[in-house]
Amino acid sequence: MDYRQIYNGWLNDAYIDEATKAELTAISSDEREIEERFYKNLEFGTGGLRGIMAAGINRMNVYTVRSATQGLANYILVEGGGLAERGVVIAHDSRHNSAAFAKETALVLNGNGIKTYVFDGLRPTPLLSFAVRYLGCAAGVVVTASHNPKDYNGYKVFWTDGAQVPFPQDEAIIDEVLKVTSFGQIKVADEAEAHKSGLYNVCGPDVDDEFMRCVMATSQNPAYAKNHGDISIVYTPFHGAGNVFVRRALKEAGFTNVHVVSEQEQPDPNFPTVGYPNPEDPAAWPLPLEWARKVGADVVLATDPDGDRLGVQVSDGKGGYVLLSGNQVGALIAEYIVTEKSKAGKLPQNGAIVSTIVSSRLTKEIAKQAGVAYFEVLTGFKHIGGKIRYFEEHDNSHEFLLGFEESIGYLAGTHGRDKDSIVAALLVCEIAASYKSRGKTLLDGVSELYEKYGYFKEHTVSLSFDGIEGSRKISRIMEHFRGNPPEEIAGEKVLAISDIDIDVRTDLTTGKQESIGLPRSNVLLYELAESGWVAVRPSGTEPKIKFYFGVKAGSREDSESKVMRISEGILSDARKVE
């Protein structure tokens, strides 16, 4: 069936409400828009859904949410084993339609006889991850589009251990979602009846309190906050779900000089003061930095709308501020944890740090010198959560110390299994206080890391290609690099190439090929001399192809020039692809 037939089907289907039909009628003369909305189903990937909110099968709306949830319900029922009785916990962020989508998710699950626990207001994603474990649920759903612009929303699914759904359950759920081909297959409970029957349950402060108890237990040295809790901190939740919990963590720790950016404090789905609420983006920071200069902040924190990512700016001591990369913050937290545990005699012999194949190798060096294991996983925190599960299932073979990914996601503690900005904010402020106790700043701390371990430098570039043709362009770029593997990049010899999609690492010096040992994923990784590397992958959540670069050099200047030279070498090649 082509896109026009599906479009007309929606216009004439009694299941579709009149407001949606009016929206579709309004685009009747815009053939390109109709095609964009109906040429394919909004993909239910290994993490769930994400897309622009509008009518159509390739958009986020009540109907696509119901269809996806029916697929999830079918999988839970097929699996059996009491999963339906254990239920599903559901949270949402501050975006348009988030609360409505959360309720629809619950009612479809209820319509299939599956118990649900729905939070009484917006909650950050890390709390949802915790709640799955705390409530003993079969699964969890959080309605969010993370840091995407205001016209997006999404739907992430978590499994029994609180991590995003692992393989092979992820593919099995996708299969069930694909089987839902008509609205007649979807079962939706009456809300009043669902409450009365005990299928629809509301949860709130008791879960919050237990979550915060676990967050505070991740503190490595509470004395820093108690003795230097007057460090000046500016915090913004970017109109999202992190506000209450970040502030509570800092207050309970003893930080007394916290300034919240009032213009960005309250939840607002329009994000009126920040068009793209991504703490990684320098363009999102003018207002927090205005506050920082006004109060002389030592550290400036920002959380994204669903409260799982943390951005950090630090004073340069000259009235300005420097945005730390996710790699730099991850390295600071790693060094802090192993140092404080060593000082206290609590660094476990089987300790482990887990990061991703596109994150800095600096953390690997920190782990090596501390005598703890280091594991690399695919991009996406579900894989870090999966490593924690692996440790537990194998007689606690390793004690998890820290997980982080370069896209400003961090986790200490095992109470949750997804990145946690609340834990990260607490630890970053402790670290800032520890440096303050020595008359230094976090920026000094970054310099100390480079002086101790070497000058590692990373760089990431995303090329965006929207729509149908954009998707094809991304595929052509990946095909180009697969079909034309480089022997050198900007004068740097390529030592090995890993094609993770076919699970083959090829040593270009010896010709030897071996298994990579990671789940298959559309990623190419080039290994260069002296810890250099390049990775190429399509984004799993946005219409982008991402290029990651990492080097190590003898000085900051050399590392910066080297990484830019390598990145330009790859990008100039990518831009030639038609």
GUDREN-25880 format. One record per residue: residue in three letters; z, y, x of N, C-alpha, C in turn. Coordinates in pm, whole numbers, plus 50000, padded with zeros to 5 digits. Atoms other than C-alpha are relative to their C-alpha. Layout:
N
ALAZYXZYXZYX
...
***
This chain:
578
MET500004988050085500005000050000500005012550089
ASP500034988349914499035033650150501005010549952
TYR498954990150026501225064550158499825007149866
ARG500254993250128499525080649853500474991449883
GLN499565009050107500215050149637501524999849989
ILE498545000050001503865050049740500525013249943
TYR499654986750053504105087449672499865000249848
ASN500215000150145502625083049324500984990649930
GLY499025009250056504925053549267501355006649979
TRP498734992750015507955075649325499915009849883
LEU500164990150108506585102049088500094993549862
ASN500075006650131506245076148810501094989549979
ASP498945010050009509325054748874501195005649923
ALA498874995450082512055058148610501305000250079
TYR498785000449918514635050748882500235013250074
ILE499914987649923513875083849060500415011449908
ASP499494989150084515765114148927498985011449993
GLU500984989550027513935144548791499965010650110
ALA500004990049893515035168349070499174995250119
THR500805005549891513505145149330498525000249965
LYS501404999550043510295142449128499455014250008
ALA500454986049993510125180449109499735003950145
GLU500204997249858510505182549487498684994050048
LEU501245006749959507645157849530498775006449936
THR501124993250067505435175349277499655012950074
ALA500214987249931505875207649474499174998450127
ILE500805002049878504145191849778498694992749969
SER501165008050042501295176049578498705004150069
SER501234995449935498645197249754500104999950152
ASP499805000249855500065192450104499894985650050
GLU500255014049965498465159950218500754995850126
ARG499315003649875499985161050567501484997549975
GLU498575001650029503505165250430500254987149923
ILE499875012550074503015136650184499904988150095
GLU500175010949905501775114450465501244998550088
GLU498815000549914504735123450690501184993549928
ARG498855005150075507195114650415499844985549954
PHE500225013150063505545082350297499194990150084
TYR500855009349924503525066650580500784988150054
LYS499165011249956506455044650683501395001849943
ASN498594999150037510025036350590500795006350113
LEU499084994949900512725055750767500614988050072
GLU499635012049925513515031351044501514998050003
PHE498605003949984516845013351024500094993250136
GLY499945005249863517405009051397501284992550026
THR498825007949964520094990651587501305007849978
GLY498804992250029522505019551516500075004449855
GLY500004995650139521465027251158498825009349973
LEU501044990750042519465055851004500245013850061
ARG499884985749973518745091451110498665006549969
GLY501244993350033516195115950974500225013149927
ILE499954987650075515365148350798500334996949854
MET499635002050141516885151650450498905005649909
ALA501044996250096514155152350184499644987649920
ALA500475011450079512495130249924498934992550078
GLY501015008049933510425101350055500614988250073
ILE499485012149936510735067350221500265002150149
ASN499794996949859510625083250569500965011850015
ARG499054989049999513455107450492501394994849960
MET498645003350043517225106850442500235005549860
ASN499704996050136518085107550071500824988949934
VAL499195009850072520125088849811499324986449997
TYR500725012650019517415062549773499894992050130
THR500055007249872517015054150142501394995450042
VAL498625004149971520795053450179500384987749917
ARG499705011650085521115029549885499274987450051
SER500785011649953518345006950018500624994250127
ALA499395004749875519915005150365501334993049972
THR498695005750030523334998250216499874986549930
GLN500225012950064521964970349997499694989350105
GLY500265009449891520604954150312501254996250075
LEU498735002749934523994957550481500864990849913
ALA499215008350091525694942950173499484985749999
ASN500575013550000523294913550168500414992450125
TYR499625006849876524064905950531501474995749997
ILE498575003350008527824907250472500224987949909
LEU499855011250095527484883650174499424987150057
VAL500595011949940525204859650362500934994350107
GLU499095004449893527664858250653501244993349943
GLY498825006150064530564850450418501245001150088
GLY498815000249916533794840850591501045010549966
GLY499014990150040535844865750394499675014350037
LEU500374986449959533914896050521500015009749882
ALA500034991250117533424910050169501415004449961
GLU498614996850036537184908450106500625009450104
ARG499474991049895537934925250441499525014249977
GLY500504987050041535734953750329499355008250109
VAL500704990549913533974983450484500695013549987
VAL499414986650002535555016750583498905010250025
ILE501104990350001533425047850534500545014050028
ALA499644986149968533685082750687498755008649998
HIS501164990949996531475113450693500375012950070
ASP499794987149933531015146450877499775011349901
SER500084988150086530435181650744498595003649955
ARG501384996550030526675180250692499705000249849
HIS500485000450138524775186450370499844985449957
ASN500125013250063524995155450146500834989050065
SER499235010749934527355136950382501004993449906
ALA499025005850093530085132750121499304991949891
ALA500735007250106527525122449857499444986850054
PHE500535012349941525885097150090501114989950026
ALA498865009049977529305082950179500414993149869
LYS499645005850129530115077949810498954990049953
GLU501065009350038526725062049741500104987050079
THR499845011949917527305038250032501104991149944
ALA498885007750055530655027949884499634993349869
LEU500295005350133529305023049533498984988650005
VAL500925011349986526425000949646500754987850053
LEU499205011249950528834979649848500884994449888
ASN499185004450113531154978549545499174992449897
GLY500895006850095528214968749324499694985850042
ASN500205013549947527894938249547501314992550021
GLY498705006649992531594929749518500715001750133
ILE499414997949868532474943249863500995011649994
LYS498944990050001535714962649905499675011350096
THR500234988749911535534997650054501255008750012
TYR498974990049974537915023050206499275012850038
VAL500734987549978536615058750186501005010950037
PHE499094989449959538285087150375499995011549900
ASP499834989650101539605115650161499405013450040
GLY500674987949953537675141950360499274996850129
LEU500775002849880535575146150670500904995050113
ARG499285005849887536645126350978499014998350116
PRO500875002149885535285123551333499634985350018
THR500485013749978533295092751432501004991250074
PRO499065008949930535895079951683501134994949911
LEU498965004650090538475078051403499464988649912
LEU500615010950077536055056651199499994987250081
SER500015011749912535655033251496501394993750007
PHE498625004949998539435030451519500384993649867
ALA499585004650132539855025751143499474986149968
VAL500525013550023537614994851138500994989650051
ARG499055009249939540074977551370501375000849931
TYR498664998050058543234992451218500114993949860
LEU499995005250136542314982650862499524985549992
GLY500485013849997540904948950969498734997949921
CYS501225000650082537534956350807498904991750067
ALA501175007149950534314936950841499035009550069
ALA500974990349948532334968450914500465014149970
GLY499754985950028532335006250911498695007549994
VAL501174991350009529835033150819500475014450014
VAL499744985649996529895069550923498695007249971
VAL501174992150037527485094050762499995012450087
THR500094988949906526415118351033498634999850067
ALA501184999349913523445130351236500425005750134
SER499494995949870525645138251535499715014750026
HIS500244986349958524345169751707498635005249957
ASN501324995450045520955172351531500105012949918
PRO500004987950083519955204451348500424997349856
LYS499375000950132521225211550996499204992249897
ASP500795006950101518305195550810499974985050019
TYR499925014449975519115161050951501304994149944
ASN498795007850023521565134550841499724985750044
GLY500155013549949522175098650936501104990849952
TYR499185010850056524105066650889500184989750112
LYS499735009449891525755046451170500844988549947
VAL499275011850044527005011051118500804994250117
PHE499095006049902529964996051306500394986049953
TRP499675013750037531004959751319501494997450018
THR498585003550014534334941251311500895004950113
ASP499174995749887535504952151657500055015150015
GLY499994985449994534914989151588498885005950083
ALA501184995149928531794991651806498815000049906
GLN501235000650078528354998851669499444985850005
VAL500385014050020526724966851549499304994250123
PRO500595005949880525914943851844498854990549966
PHE500985010850013523054919551900500764986749988
PRO501205000050084522204896851719500245005149858
GLN499734995250136523964910851411499135012049964
ASP500814988150030522014943451445498624996149947
GLU501335004150044518654925951414500054992649866
ALA499865007150127519914903951131500185009849884
ILE499834989750104521014934850935498675006949974
ILE501324993750016517634951251000499104991149915
ASP500815009450079515944919950861500375000749852
GLU499584999250139518044922350544499595013349936
VAL500434986950052517264959350506498514999649965
LEU501445000750023513544951950533499654991849876
LYS500235008350119513864926550249500205007949870
VAL499774991850121514944954250008498755008449978
THR501314993850019511504964049883499825006849865
SER500104993250129512234976549533501395004749957
PHE498734994450046514904997549366500744990249908
GLY499385009850089515524968949123500934990450073
GLN499135008949924517204949549405501355006450031
ILE498804992749959519874976149452501054999749888
LYS498895000550096523244971549280500955011550029
VAL499124988549984525315002949225501134999149898
ALA498855001150091528825001249078500275013349929
ASP499464988350067530205025448821501255004450076
GLU498914995349915532645047449013501384997349938
ALA498705002250066535475045648757500384985350001
GLU499735014349999535165008048732500334995050140
ALA499735004249862535105004449111501425003550042
HIS498614996149972538375023749140500964990649928
LYS499115008150083539945003948856500124985750051
SER500015014049954538964970349004500604998250139
GLY499455000949865540384978749346498954998650108
LEU501055000849899537004977849518499835013150076
TYR500144986749939536925015449587501395005450030
ASN498684995449957539945026849789499885012450087
VAL500004987649922540795060549941501044998750112
CYS499035000349890542425062850285500085013850064
GLY499814986749945543785092150478501045001250109
PRO499084996149894546845104750668500654988550078
ASP499355011149927548405070950755499084995050112
VAL500955004249896545235061150944499905010850108
ASP500054989049905545075095551105501174999450098
ASP498794999849916548635092951234499984988850103
GLU500045011249907548135058751389498915002350106
PHE501064996649905544875070251549500535009750104
MET499494990149905546645100151705501034993950094
ARG499035006849911549415077751839499254993150113
CYS500805006849898546755057752023499325009850093
VAL500604989749917544995089052145501005004950105
MET499004994549907548205102452298500404989850107
ALA499665010449903548795068952471499004999450114
THR500974999949891545675075252682500345010350108
SER499564990349898547455103452868500344992650129
GLN499755006549872547595094753238501245005550069
ASN498814993849941550335119053341500435011849915
PRO499584989350092552045139153063500685011750069
ALA499284989449930553905159453325499125012250025
TYR500884988749973550845180753396499985009749883
ALA500004991450117550725193753040501355006749980
LYS498664994550019554475198553028500295011250100
ASN499714990149896554585218053356498975011150008
HIS501064990049992551265236553327499245000949868
GLY500604999750132550645236152954499525013749957
ASP500444986650034549995273352961498605003250052
ILE501384997149961546505269453105499255005149877
SER500704993750112544145290052892498804991549960
ILE501045008950053541915268252673499335006649880
VAL500754996050119539175279252433499324987549946
TYR500615011850064537965253152184499205003849877
THR500794998550122535215252051922499564986349949
PRO500525012450060534395223651680498575001349950
PHE501374997850048530945238651605499874996749852
HIS500025001850146531745238051230500094985349958
GLY500025014250030532325200451244501354993749981
ALA498855008250036534895172851217501074998750108
GLY499055001849891536685175851551501215009049995
ASN499014989349996538825206251474501454995449991
VAL498615003850025542015191151332500544990950110
PHE499515010449912542235162351575500075004550146
VAL499924994749863541415179851904501205009350012
ARG498884990649994543915207451825501334992649994
ARG498755007750011546555182051726500324993050132
ALA499775006949872546095162452050500515009650106
LEU499584990449899546405193252267501405005349973
LYS498674995150036549445205552076501064989550031
GLU499025010649976551245172052092500194997550150
ALA499885002049856550515169952465500825011050066
GLY499224989049943552185203652524499175011750048
PHE500844988649964549235227152573500245011149898
THR499504989450090550445260152428499075012049991
ASN500854988049992547645284552511498574996449961
VAL501295004750050544785271652296499445010249901
HIS500654990150085542355296152136498804993449931
VAL501095006250075540085283151860499025010949956
VAL501044990250036536795301451802499955000849847
SER499804999150145537525313651450498694999749923
GLU501294999750069533865319651360499374986149985
GLN500565013550002533125282551424501034989449961
GLU498895009050027536415267451309499814991849874
GLN500075006950128535655258550948498724991749987
PRO501195008250022533285230550845498935007849924
ASP501104993150066529895244550748498714992550032
PRO501215008049975526745223150705498805008150047
ASN501114991649955524505252850784500125003950147
PHE499774996349860525995257351133499535014350026
PRO500564986449999525505295151086500085007250134
THR499854993149872526665305251435499364992550116
VAL500595008149894524865277851629498924991149938
GLY501085007150067521435265651517499884985550038
TYR500105013749951521485234251730501374996450059
PRO498585001649961525135222551749500224989150104
ASN499935010049895524765202952072500725006050120
PRO499264994449887527425209752338499334998350136
GLU500765001349875524955198352606499065011850022
ASP501014989649995522675227652526500635013550034
PRO499424986949964523505260452708499835010449890
ALA500254990250105522025279252411501054999749889
ALA498995001250106524905267252191501305007350034
TRP498714995749948527615284352397500335015149995
PRO499664985749988527405322752365501335004149937
LEU498774995950068530235326452113501264994550066
PRO498825004949928532735303052283500225007150134
LEU499844993249872532025319952616500445014549983
GLU499514986550030532565354152460501524999749984
TRP498555001850014536015341952359500644997050135
ALA499445004149870536565326552702500205012050091
ARG499874988149915535895359252883501085009349948
LYS499004991150060538125377852639501424995650033
VAL498635004949976541165355352697500204994750141
GLY499875005049864540445345453057500224985050005
ALA499795014550011540065308552976499744992850132
ASP500225008949886540415282353247498944989549966
VAL500935010450043538445257053044499585002849857
VAL500554997950133536195259052737499464986649951
LEU500365012950056535715228652513499195001849872
ALA500765000050126533165221652239499744985649959
THR500345013250055532775191152015498835001449905
ASP501154999750090529645182251821500474997349857
PRO499565000650140529675180151438500754987549959
ASP499245011950039530895144151418501124996750098
GLY498815000949916533425148751697500044988350096
ASP499965010849901532345121251934499635004750139
ARG500414994949869530855142152216500805012550036
LEU499254988449951532655167852431499225007250108
GLY500584991449897531065196752621501095008050067
VAL498964993249922533025214152896499375011050085
GLN500334989049909532595248353059501275003550077
VAL498824996749918534885259053345499795013550067
SER500034987149934535755292153502499524998650144
ASP500445000149861533985300153827500875009150087
GLY499094991349927536825323553926499475014050021
LYS500614986849981534495353653914499665006549867
GLY500284994650132534475360653542498894992849927
GLY501055007750063531715335853469500444985849972
TYR499685013950036531585300153343498824990850034
VAL500995009949961529745268853450500084988249904
LEU500065011550089528615241753207499934987350084
LEU500005012649926529575208053356499104989949929
SER500815010550059527205179253304500894988549955
GLY499265011950041528275147253133500354991250119
ASN499745007849879527995130253471501185005750078
GLN498894993849926530365155253633501334997949929
VAL498755002250074532945152453356500414985350007
GLY499695014249988532695114553363500594996650134
ALA499475002449866533275114553739501415005650016
LEU498654994149994536265138053705501024991149930
ILE499075008650073537855115553443500224986950074
ALA499865012649926537155084053646500935001750120
GLU499154997449882538705098953961501465002249958
TYR498654997150049541705111353761500724987249959
ILE499365012350048542385077753598500384990950117
VAL499685009249890542165056953917501055006050093
THR499024993449912544155082754115501404999449940
GLU498684999850064547005086053863500574985949986
LYS499515013850011547215048653805500424994650137
SER499625004349865547285042554181501345006050041
LYS498734993249966550065068154229501184993649929
ALA498925006050079552085051253955500144985050025
GLY499975014449974551395016454093499514991849883
LYS500455006750121549575007353771498504997449997
LEU501435002649998545965003953884499784984950004
PRO500135014650005545044968653776498974994750100
GLN500955006049906543344945354023498684996549932
ASN501225003350074540864936353750499515011849917
GLY500444988150072540264972153639498495001349999
ALA501454998650012536764981453524499625013549940
ILE500654988150054534695012553467498604995849954
VAL501295003850056531615009153247499195012649974
SER500884988850027528675033053239498604994849972
THR501355004150039524975032853161499015001250115
ILE501015000149895521825027553366499395013750024
VAL500554986649980520905064353320501095010250033
SER498894991249962524275078453428500145000550152
SER499864997649856525315091053771500554988050076
ARG499475010449912525855066454055501265004750072
LEU498764995049942528735088754169501194992049949
THR498885007550058531065070353930500064985950057
LYS500045013249936529935037354082500695000450135
GLU499374998549870531025050254422501515001949987
ILE498564998250025534395061454282500654986549972
ALA499475013250032534945026754137500084991450125
LYS500045008249878533935010254466501155003350093
GLN498954996149906536345030354676501404998049944
ALA498705002650062539155025454424500304985249990
GLY499815014450009538634987954431499994994649860
VAL500125004950137537774984454063498544996549973
ALA501355004450032534744967753908499235011149929
TYR500884990450065531784987853786498884992449931
PHE501035006850078529414976453513499025010249944
GLU501044991750059526094991853407499454993149876
VAL500535005250125524834987553052498865009049954
LEU501064991850057521945000652844500565012949940
THR499624987550065521985035752701500514997349858
GLY499415001850133524115038452388501404994350013
PHE498605004149982527855035152352500304986449941
LYS499785013550055527485003052152500074989850112
HIS500015009449890526824986052483501285000850083
ILE498694998649935529995000152638501064993149916
GLY499095007150089531924988452332499844985150010
GLY500265014349986530254954752372500614994250127
LYS499405004849876531514952252729501514998149984
ILE498575001750028535094957652611500234987049924
ARG499895012450077534574929752359499814987850092
TYR500245011049906533194907352636501244997450085
PHE498785001949919536284913452853501074992549920
GLU498965006250084538564903852563499674985549969
GLU500395013650038536574873052469500004990450119
HIS499995008449879536644860552829501355001450071
ASP498635000449947540414858652875500395012750072
ASN499674987149940540724895852949499635000250149
SER500495000949862538624891153262500115013250075
HIS499844986749941538774928653323500805008949905
GLU499264990250080541004956953207499185012949997
PHE500864988350018538904985153068500775012950031
LEU499374987449962539735018653228499275012149941
LEU500794988650047536875041653124498594995549971
GLY501415001450027533495041152961499415013849981
PHE500624987050024531105070352976498494999150014
GLU501454998649986527475079952933499685014650027
GLU500334986649953525725110153074499855010149888
SER500184990950114525125124752727501355003749939
ILE498654994650027528745137752723500834991349906
GLY499185009350079530345106652571500954992550090
TYR498965005949915533635092752707501014992449914
LEU498935007550068536275067052611500964994350103
ALA498925007049930539595057252765500854993649891
GLY499275007350103541775032052584499074991149921
THR500825009650076540585003452365500345000249851
HIS499674998950143541925015352028498745002349916
GLY501294998150064538355025551942498944994250090
ARG501075005849921534995013452063498775008949999
ASP501104990649994532885044752052500495012350075
LYS499624988149924532825077252245500955008649917
ASP498884993750068535835098852164500285013750063
SER499794986649946535925136652213501475004049999
ILE498574996350006539615138152120500714995050125
VAL499465005549876540635114952403499485007950120
ALA500604992949887538205132752637500595014050015
ALA499434986549994539565167352547501414999650060
LEU498655001449946543125155752618499964997850151
LEU500065003249858542165141152957499455011650082
VAL500574988649927540015170853063501045011050018
CYS498974989749988542865194752990501124995650094
GLU499045005149902545285172553182499485002050142
ILE500614998649868542885172853476500015014750042
ALA499994985649970542545210853455501415004550039
ALA498614996449969546345213753453500424994450137
SER499655005849870546605190453754499425008450113
TYR500564991349896544245212453955500715013550002
LYS499274987450006546075243453835501314998950077
SER498745002149927549265228453982499805001450151
ARG500324998549857547485229954320499275013250027
GLY500664987149984546085264754263498494999050001
LYS501445002250002542595251154197499484999049857
THR500645001050131540105248853911499244986949988
LEU500845011850019538015221053760498745000750085
LEU501194998549916535065235353950500314995950144
ASP499575004849869537005229754272500064984850000
GLY499915014550010537585194454149498644993350016
VAL501355005449985533835188254120499575000650147
SER500364998749859533325201354474500724989650085
GLU499245010049925536065178354603499384986149985
LEU500645012950022534315148554447498774998550090
TYR501215000649919531035156854622500334998850149
GLU499615000549859532775162554955500544986250037
LYS499405013049974534575129154923499004988649991
TYR500865011550028531825106854787498525002350032
GLY501414997149976528535124354867499435008849890
TYR500594990450093526285149454696499004993149909
PHE500825006250103524975131754390499515011149906
LYS500554990150093522705151654161499114993049900
GLU500795005950108521165142353827499265010949923
HIS500804990650080518575158553604499374992149887
THR500615006650116517325149753256499025009549933
VAL501014992150071514185161853081499564992249877
SER500495006150124513215154652720498725007049958
LEU501234994650055509665159252594499944996149853
SER499995002550144509485162652215498594999549944
PHE501305001750066506555150652005500274995949855
ASP499665002550139506975153251628498874992849925
GLY500975005450094505285134151350499324987250046
ILE500735012449974502845105151348499355000350137
GLU500704999149872500775117151641501005000650116
GLY498964999449897503965124651836500504986250038
SER499555013749975505105088651799498964992450082
ARG501075006749924501725076751925499945005150143
LYS500044994249866501865100652221501114993950087
ILE498895006049926505255086952326499634985850043
SER500435013749967503855051552311498975000050112
ARG501044999449896500855061752524500605003250136
ILE499364996749872503105076952790500694987750058
MET499345012149951505165045052813498964989950049
GLU501075009249959501955024352830499395004450133
HIS500564994849875500655046953107500854995950120
PHE499145003249887503685041553329500104984950023
ARG500005014649984503695004153261498704995350068
GLY501295004349947500035001253343499665005750136
ASN500264993549872500165023953648501315002150077
PRO498704998649933503425016653832499875007550132
PRO500134992149877503935042554109500594992750121
GLU499465005449875504405031254469500895010250068
GLU499124989549951505955064754554500045011249898
ILE499834988750090507255095054364500375012150083
ALA499774987749923506965129254530500414996950144
GLY499735003449861506955113054871501134990250021
GLU498905009649990509885089854796499474986149963
LYS500505013450023509025053054826500774993049888
VAL499375007950107509685031854516500294986150057
LEU499595012849943511665001354628499934988649899
ALA500015010450104511884982854297499755006349865
ILE500254995550137510794985853936500614989949904
SER499455008550106512754972253640499355003849868
ASP500534998250135510924968053310500954992449908
ILE498945006450077513824961253079499454994149871
ASP500605005450122511504954652785499544985650018
ILE500395014049975510344922452952501024993050091
ASP498915005949922513564916353151499544995550139
VAL500475003649866511884916953493500245011750097
ARG499854990749889512954934853812499114995150113
THR500925003549893510264935254081500345007650126
ASP499764994049869511174941754444498645002550064
LEU501344996849949508124960154577499854997050148
THR500085003249858509004952154937499684985350022
THR500175014549983509184914354897499124993649894
GLY500755005750112507344909454568500834990949912
LYS499135009050076510304889354439500295005949862
GLN499664995950136510894890654064501224992349952
GLU498805006350052514174883553888500375006149866
SER499514995050130515884887353551500975011550023
ILE499114988449991517714920153494501374996949940
GLY498745003950061520344904853268500535009649895
LEU499624990850107520394932553007499194996849875
PRO500825001850121519264931052644498685007650014
ARG501304993749985515594939552617499965013549929
SER500064986450052514904976352563498825007050065
ASN501204993249953511934999652606500365010450107
VAL499554991549890513065013552943499334995450129
LEU500495002549865511455016153287500955006650098
LEU499074994649901513705021053590499414998050139
TYR500525000449864512475029653939501145002550098
GLU498974998449896514785024854238499365005950124
LEU500484993249881514275048154533501004998250114
ALA499095001049886515845049854879501225009049981
GLU498784991849996519375063754935500555002949860
SER499404999050134520655057254582499205008449902
GLY500834992650094517765075954422499454991049890
TRP500505007950112516415064754085499345008949896
VAL500674993250111514215074453790499984990249883
ALA500085008350120514395061153433499175007349894
VAL500834994550108511965066253143500254991649875
ARG499775007250125512715057552782499765009149881
PRO500044992250124511915069152428501425001349944
SER498714998450066514935083252246500084990749879
GLY499825008650116516375059951985500345007649873
THR499544992350117517445088351753499185012449971
GLU500764987750017514985117051800498564997650046
PRO501415001849959511165121051841499775005450142
LYS500064995349862511475124652219499784988250094
ILE499975009449889510715106452540500845006750109
LYS499024994349907513435111152801499764994750141
PHE500155003249859513185111653178501315003450071
TYR498734998349931516295107253392499764998550151
PHE500185000249856516525114153765501365000850068
GLY498764999449924519285108254017499734998250149
VAL500155001049854519595113254394501375001550066
LYS498844997349916522155114554673499485006250129
ALA500454993249879521845138254969501205004850080
GLY498924995949911523845153455253500625013349965
SER499444987150041524415187155088499605002849856
ARG500314996250138524385203354746498565005149990
GLU501344994250003521205222554829498934989250010
ASP500985010749983519365191654950499904991249875
SER500045008650119520365171354645499275007049885
GLU500644992550108519215198854408498485000850020
SER501454998949976515815203554575499334986349988
LYS500565013550004515285166054603499814995249857
VAL500115004950137515975158454237498925007549924
MET501044992450069513705186454121498614996050047
ARG501295004449947510895174854349499584986849937
ILE500305013050060511115139454213499675001649852
SER500244998350143511305151053853498625006149974
GLU501314993850020508225172853887498884990050028
GLY501005010149970506355143754041499724990949882
ILE500175008850118506955121653736499465007949880
LEU500374992450120506595148853472498555004750005
SER501404995849990503265161353606499084988449964
ASP500785011950036501965125853568500054997749849
ALA499845002250144503375122753214499195009949917
ARG500694989550078501805155453101498484998150000
LYS501445002649995498335142753195499554990049893
VAL500345010350098498515115352931499585006749870
GLU500514994150125496405124552628500434992049879
***
